């Protein structure tokens, strides 16, 4: 496709984007009308929204438009799965400059569509607006299938903490890219296109998970939300956390303890959940800690091997 977004025009761009998506049974009425119609057999809809801003959440010299589409959809669909719901549909809000090559938003849509297919969801519609900075806003919807949502407030002392998916891979990939390299490729790709374990969320809910979240801001930070919401302490066992050999190699090369990436790196969108102690977990889940009574006011409620982690951190959009 030749030309810019401005040359294609708003309605030409919309036609190009909508021509690249396919329907799903949950999307009863998709793009082309004033609003979409999404099936809600549970009579409740789980909803989440996120924004990706160029220069803040992605760089075009690091990621293709297709990568950004996959990543944008993944981070929203993972939130739905982390509630114990099945993703059904997304809505896209897109701000692009007029001079942007028209191929960029088209490839973005390809990435969004393909990630939705992985999760079993559809693209139901959206809006496009002219602006100076590329901004991708995605709202994801999901269905609970008759179950109660798994929130951050149900953890109890004696429960176990388990995780499925990657931890620290995106942060390690970011470190590689920040130094101008493109390998090890697996970690770079993990930063560009996270792979959330979507089925694990509903499966954890069916197993009786008492609290759950996806790891978007860092394991310690996200478990901190569960600890605060549930009024408990969570202690992680460092020996139970997986640090691959190549991640160790990257850490040595850049002077970073790779366990820091595992504990505080975000954007992997692994699923971390709390279960009653007698729960038999599936093979891809690994137990990484336990839930304990809360400590005194002002003390860290997420610890590692019984002690606060020196760089508890985690992502904060408004941190300096």
N, C-alpha and C positions, 0 to 999 in steps of 0.2 A: 504494500500500500504506500503510495507516494503522497507528499504534501503534509501540511500541518493540521492540527486540530481546528485552527481558525479557518483554514481553507475548506475543511470538511463540513464545518458548521455544526451547531448543536444537534439538529435533528438527524443530520447525516451520521454524526458520532453515535447517537442513540441507536440508530438502525444497525450500525456496525457492531455495537456492543451486544444488543439483544439478539442479533443473528447468531451469536456464538454460544448461547446458553441453551440447555435442554431442560425440559420439565421433569418433575418428580411427582409421585402420587400426592404428596403433601401440598404441593403448589397447585391449588385448584384453578386459580386465575393468575397468570404471570404478567410480565410487562405489556403495556399497551393501553391500560385504562387508568383511571384516577388513582386507584389503589389495587394492591394485590389481595388475593383471598387465599389464606393458608388453612389447611385442615387442622383442627385441634380436637382430636378424638378424646383426649383426657379432660377437655373443657378448661384446662389451664395451659398457659403458654409461658415457657421459660424464655427470657430475653436478656441479651447482653450486647453492649456496643463498645467499640474501640476506634481510635483514630491513629493513623500513621501519617506523620508529617515529614516531608523530605528534609534531610539535613538533621533531623532529630531521631527518627526511627529507621530511616534507610538512606542509602546513598546510591545514586545511579552509577557511580563508578565501581561500586562493590556488587550491586545486585541488578539483575535484569528486571524489566517490568513484570515478566512472568514470575520471577522469584518473589517480588513484592506482593503480587496477587496471592500466591500460595501462602505466604507468611501472614498477610492480613486476614485471610479467611481462617487460617489455622488458629490464630490467637483468639478469635471470637468463638469458633466452633468448640475449642477446648474448654472455654468457660461453660458452655452448655453441657458438655459431657461431665464436667466436674460437679455439676448439680445432680448428676444421676439421670440426666435426660438424654434423649436421642435427638441430634440436630435434624431440623426439618427444612429450614430455609434461611437465606440471608437477604438483606437489602443493602445496596451500595450507594454511598454518597461520594461523589468524585469532584474535586476541584483541580483544574489543570490550566496552565497558561495557553494562550491561543497559538503561540509559536511552537509548542511541543509537537514533535513528529506524531502524526496520527497513529503510527504503529505502536506507540507506547501504551495508550489506554487499551488498545485492542489486545495486546499481549498480556496486559494486566488482567483483563477479563478472562483470557484463556487460563491464567493461573488460578484465579478465583473459582472458575468453573471446575477445573480439575481437582482442586482441594475439596470443593463441595462434594464431588463424586466420591472421593475417598471416604468422606464422613457420611455419605448417604443423604445429603441435603441438596436443595436446589436454589438457584438465584431467582428471587421473586420480583425484583425491580429495583428502582433507585432514582437517582437524580444526578445531573452533571451541571457544573457551574464554572464559569471562567474566573481564574484567580492567579495571583503571582506565584504562589508556592503549591506544588503538588500535594494534595491532601486526600487521603483515602479513609473514608469513614464507613465502617461495616457494622450493621446490626444483625445479630444472629438470633434465631428462634429455635425452640426445641419442645419436645413432647415428653412428659414424664411417664407415660404408659401406665397410669394408675398408681404409681408409687409416690410416696412423699419425697420432696426434694431433700437432698443431703446437704446440709448447710455447714457453716463453720462453728456452730454452737453446741454440738452434741458430744464432744469428746469427754471422757470420764477417766479418772485415775484408774490404772489397771489395764486400760486399752493399749493396743500396740499400734505403732505407726509404720506404714508400709508404702512403698512407691513402685510405680511401673513407668518405664520410659527413660529417656536420657536426662542426665543432670550434669551441668557444666560444659556441655559440648558447644553450645552457642557462644558462651563467654570465651571459651578457648578459641573458637573460630574468629570471634571479634578481635582477640589479641593478635592472631595471625594476620588478619586483614589490616589491622592498625599499623603493622610494621611493613606493609607493602608486599606481603607474600600471599600465595594462593594455595598452599599445601601445608599440612596434610589436608587433602581435599574433603575427607569425611567431616572434619570439624568446620571447615569453611561452609560446606553445604548445610550443616546443622544450623549455622547462623542465618544463612539465606532462606532456608526452607525447613522450619521445624516440623517434626513428625509426631504430633500428639497421638497417644493411644486411645482414640475415641471410644471404642467399645468397652474399655476398662471402666469408664465412669458408670454407665448403667449396670455393668456386671458387679462393681463394688457395691452399688446400692442394693442390688439383689442379694448380695452376701451379708447385708446388714451393717454396712459402714455407718459409723456414728457421726463422722465429720469428713469433709473432703474439700480439696481445692486443686487447681492446676498450678504448676510452678512457673509463674510468669515474671515475678519480681525477684526470685531467689528463694531457695528452700527455707532458710532461716526466716526471712521476711514473711513468706506466705504461711509457714507454720505458726509464725507469731500471730497472724490473724486468727487462726484456730485457737491458739492458747488464750488470747485475749477474749475472744467470743465465748469460749467454753469455760473460762476462769480456771485454767489448769496450767501446769508446766509440762513442756515436752523436752525430753532428753534424747539426743541423737547419739548413736554409736558410730564413731568415725571408721572403725574397722569394718562396718557393714556397708559403707558407701563405696561405690565402684569408681576407681580412678584408673582408667586404661593406661597401658604403657605409653601410647603415643601422646596422651594428655600430659603424662609426666615429662616426656621429652620436650613438649612445647613449654611447659612450666620452667624447666631448666634453661631453655633457650631465652626466655624473656624475664627470668628472675621472679617468678610467681609460684607460690605454693599451689599446686593444682587443686588441692582440697578447698581452697578459697573459691574457685570457680564452681565446684560442686555445691558448696554451701550457700554461696551468695550470688552466683550467676543466674540471670533470668533468661526468659524467652525460649526455653526448651519445651515448656508446656507438658512436662511429665505430669502424671496424676499422683498425688499423695493423699492417702486416706488413713483414717483411724478406724480400727476394728475392735470388737470385743476380743479378749485374749484367747478364746478357744476357737476362733475362726480358722478354718482351713483355707489358706490362700492359694490361688492358682499359681502355676509355675512361674509366670512372668512377673509376679509381685515378689518383692523382697522386703523383709522386716528390717527397719533401720533405727527404731527407737521405741520409746514407751511414754505413756502419759502418766504424770505424777501430780500430786497436789500442788497447787500454786504456791509460789514463794511470796515473800513479803512485798508490799507495795514499792514500786520503783526498781525492783530487781528484774533482770532479764528472765523472761518466762520460756525462752528456748535456749537450751544449753547443749554443749557437745562434750560427751564424756564427763558430764557433771559440772562443767565450767562454762562461763560465757565465752563465745567465740570472739577473738580480738577484733575482727572486722565484720561484725554482724551484718551491717549494711543492707544490701538489696536495693532495687531500683526505686528512685523517688523522682518524679517528674519535676519537682520544684526545689530539689536540693541544689546547692551551689556547685 
